[in-house]
Amino acid sequence: MHPHHSQVSVVVIGYDDAAHVADAVRSALAQGPAVREVIAVDDCSSDGSAELLERMAAGEPRLRVIRRQVNSGGCGTPRNDGIEAAAAPYVMFLDSDDVLPPGAVDVLLGAAVEHGAQVTAGLCVRRELPSGRETPWQPELYTKPAVITHPSRLTRLVHDTLCVNKLYRTDFLREHGIRFPDGRFAYEDFVFSARVLAAAPRMALVPDTVYVWHVRRSATRLSISLDRAGIDNWRARTDAHRLSYDILLGAGEKQLARAARARFLEHSLRMYARELDQRGDGYQREWWTLTRAYLETFDAADFALAPAPGRVVARVILTSAEPRDVSRLKELAARPARLTPPYARAADGTPVWSADLPEVRLEHLLERPVHLLPATVDAELRPRARHTLLRLRLHELYGRMDQAGPHTVDVEFTHRDTGRVGLVRTASLTAEPEFDSWQADVPVDLGELGSGTWDLRLRLCFHDGTARETTPRALRGPGLLRRTAVPSARHGLLLVQPYATHAGALAVRIAPGWRGLADVVSRRVKRLLHK
C-alpha cells in the first residue's frame, strides 16, 4: 500500500465554470492514492457545472459533489463547506479554473508528515493564458526546503496570502476554528491566511511547484484579482488588509502584524498606484480619500519595514488632501521603481519630493546602494528603413549617477508571451552636462525580433563597478509612440508600434510581413465596427 494512502481531501470550488472545472477535478484525482477524496462544491451554478460534476462522480468513487442551493456570492463559503465535509487528515483547496501539477500532493504530504507540520506550503506559478508564460508567486519563500517552528521566525510569510498552495492539517483548522469569511467577501484569502498564522502553526516549506494559477485576462468575467477598475475592489482590499492586521495584532503577533502593513505598502499600494492614472477623476478622488484614511492608522514602525518606493508613495498621499502627481507616483510604483524629474531640494539641501511638497523627504536616496536607486531612463524608439534608432537618456539623481560614473547600457528585448530574449545590444553612455544627463543611441534591427510584443530591459553599468537594472520610460510627444510601416530585408515589411505600458515603460509590438499588416488592419476594423 502507498505509505501516504488516502490522507488528503482536495476541495474544488466553482461557480458557472463548466468550461474549466472538469480539468481542475481531473488534476486533483490524478495526484494518486494520497488523495482520499475530491470534494467539488458547486456554488449554485446555472451553466450546467453541477450536472457535469455529478456525471463525473458517477464513474469516480473518490469524487463527491456538494451542490449549494443558494449562491454565496464569494469563494469563502464554498471552501468552508469543504472543510466541514473533509474526511481526510489533510485538506487543500483548488479553484475551478486552476490545476494541481503532477506530484503536488505527494511532495506537500511528504514534507508535512516528515516534519510534523500543521501547514505545508509550496511554490505557486501564475500561468498567463493562452501564452503559457509562467511567473512564480513569492519565489523568495520557496528557494529551498525549510521548517518554520513559529511564523514570527519568518515574517515574510505574510506576503504569501494564497490559501491554495498549502496543505493543512484538517484538525488544526477545526480546533482553532479557522474559516474563510462567509458570503460576498473579496480577498478572503488575506483573512484566512492571517487566521492561520495567528494560530502559530509549525510550518514546512518546499521549493516544488504545487499549484498553477491560470490568468485569463481576456475572460468575460474577470477574477477578483484582475477586476480592479471599480472603487469597490480597492475598498474590499483595504478592508481585508485591515482585518488581517487586527487578527494578527489581536493574537499578540505584533511582528507579523507590522509585516502585513509593510506588505500593503510594498504590494497593494504600489499595484493600484501604478494604475491610478488610467482611472477617472471621481475614482481618483475616492481612492485617494480611502487610502489616506487607512494610512493614517499606520505608525512610524509600520512604514520603516517597507521598501522605499511604497513608503514614499504613502507619504505623498498622507501629505496631500487631494490627488496630485499621479503620473509621477505611477513611475515610482513601477517595478523597478523610477523617480522622474524634477529633482527638488529643501533649503538645507535635502532631496524632497517637490518644491511645493518639501514635507516628503527623500534623504534615503543619498545613502542607498546604486543598484537600488530609482534611476530614470527616458526612451524613444524611432523606426527606420535600415536600423531603428533607440535613444536613451539617463537622468542625474541628486548627484548619485555622476558619483558612480555612467559607462554603458545593455538593452534586452524580451518577448512578452514566451520570455525569449530576442535581441541584446550594448551602447556607451555619453555625458550631456547641459541637460544633467547621459545619452546613448542604440541601433537595432527589429526584423531580428519577429512577431509579437517585446518588453525592454536595461542594465546600467557604472565605472565604479556597480549596475542598476531597470526599464525605460516611454517618452510621449509629437511623432512618438505612433504605428509605422518600415521596409525590412528579412520580412519585406514591418509594422512597428511603440507604446507605453500601464506602468509607463516602453514596449513595442511588431507585425512582420504583408500578412502581419493585413492581420493588424483587420483587427483594427473589427474593433471600430464593434464600437
TAUR-V867187 format. One line per field, one symbol per residue. ss: DSSP state (2 for helix, 1 for strand, 0 for the rest). phi: phi as a letter, one per 40 degrees, with the letter a starting at -180 (. if undefined). psi: psi as a letter, one per 20 degrees, with the letter a starting at -180 (. if undefined). A space follows every 10 residues. Layout:
ss->???
phi->???
psi->???
This chain:
ss->0000000111 1111000000 2222222220 0000111111 1100000022 2222222200 0011111000 0000022222 2222200001 1111100010 0002222222 2222200011 1111111100 0001111022 2200011100 2220222220 0000011112 2222200000 0000000222 2222222200 0011111111 1111100000 0000000000 2222222222 2222222222 0002222222 2222222222 2222222200 2222222222 2222200002 2222000222 2222222220 0000022222 2220000000 0001100000 1111001111 1022220002 2200001111 1100000111 1111100002 2222011111 1111100000 1111111101 1122201111 1111022200 0111111111 1100001111 0011000000 0011111100 0111111111 0000111111 1122222222 2222222222 0
phi->.dcbcfbbbb cbbaafbccb cccccccccc chccccabbc bccgcbbgdc ccccccccbb cccbbbbccb ccgacccccc dcccccbccb babaccbbac cdgccccccc ccccbgccbb bbcbbcbcbc cgcbbccfcd cbcacabbca dccaccdccc ccbccbbbcc ccccccgcbc ccgcbcfcdd cdcccccccf ccbbbbcccb abccbbcccc bccdcccbcc cccccccccc cccccccccc cgcccccccc cccdccbccc ccccbccccc cccdcccccc ccccccccbd ccccccdddc ccdccccccb cbdafccccd ccccbccbcc ccbcbcdcgc cbdaccbccc cbccccbcdd cbcccbbcbb bbcbccbcbb bbbcccbfgc ccccgdbbbc bbbbcdccgc ccabbbbccb cbdcbfabbb bbcbbccccg chbbcbbbbc bbccgcabca bccccbidgb fbcbcbcacc bgabcbbcac cdcgccbabb bcgccccccc cccccccccc c
psi->qphlplippp opqqollhhh hhhgghhghi iaihohqooo opllqjjjgg hghhhghhjo iipppoopip phiaigghhh ghghipirhq qrqpqhjaqp qpiggghghg hgghjlphpp qapppooppj hjpppqplhh ilhrqqpohp hiiniihihn jqiikqpqpg hggghjkorq prbnoqlhhg gghghghhjl qpqppqiqpi pooponhjqg oqrghhmjhq hhghghghgh gghgghgghh jjmhghgghh hhhgghfggg ghhhihiirr gggggggggg gghghiiqrh hghhhqqggh gggghgghhp hqpqkghhhg hhiroqqpoq rqorqrhjip prgrhjlihn qkhhhiiqqh iiqmqpoqqp onprgfpqpo pqopqqnkih ghhhnpfrpp pppppggijp ohppqpqqpp qmhhjlrqqp popqnihiga qappqpqqop pqhjirqppa qqpoqqrpiq lqpppqqphg igqpopnqrp rhjjqprppp oqrhhgghgg gghgggghhi .
